[in-house]
Amino acid sequence: MNTIADGRAIAQKIKDTLSDTSTDGVQLDVIVVGDNKVTATFVSAKKRFAEQVGISFVQHTVSESSSTEEVV
C-alpha cells in the first residue's frame, strides 16, 4: 500500500510546534561555500523558516577556493 504524505501540512505542523516552543537563544547558522543559485534558493528558504518560527539566522559565506580547514 502506498501512502502519500502532505509535505506542506507536515511543514506547517512543525512550524506551529516550534512557534509554540521557546526559541530564545536558538540560532541557525548556515555556512555557504561559493556562489550557487540553487544553494542561495535553499538557504533563503531556511532563513524564511527560521524567521517564521522565531529562530535567529546567521549566514556565513566563504570563497569556493577555501580549504576544508578554513571552512571548519
Stockholm file with secondary structure:
# STOCKHOLM 1.0

chainA/1-72         MNTIADGRAIAQKIKDTLSDTSTDGVQLDVIVVGDNKVTATFVSAKKRFAEQVGISFVQHTVSESSSTEEVV
#=GR chainA/1-72 SS CCCCCCHHHHHHHHHHHHHTSCCTTCEEEEEEESCCHHHHHHHHHHHHHHHHHTCEEEEEEECTTCCHHHHC
#=GC SS_cons        CCCCCCHHHHHHHHHHHHHTSCCTTCEEEEEEESCCHHHHHHHHHHHHHHHHHTCEEEEEEECTTCCHHHHC
//
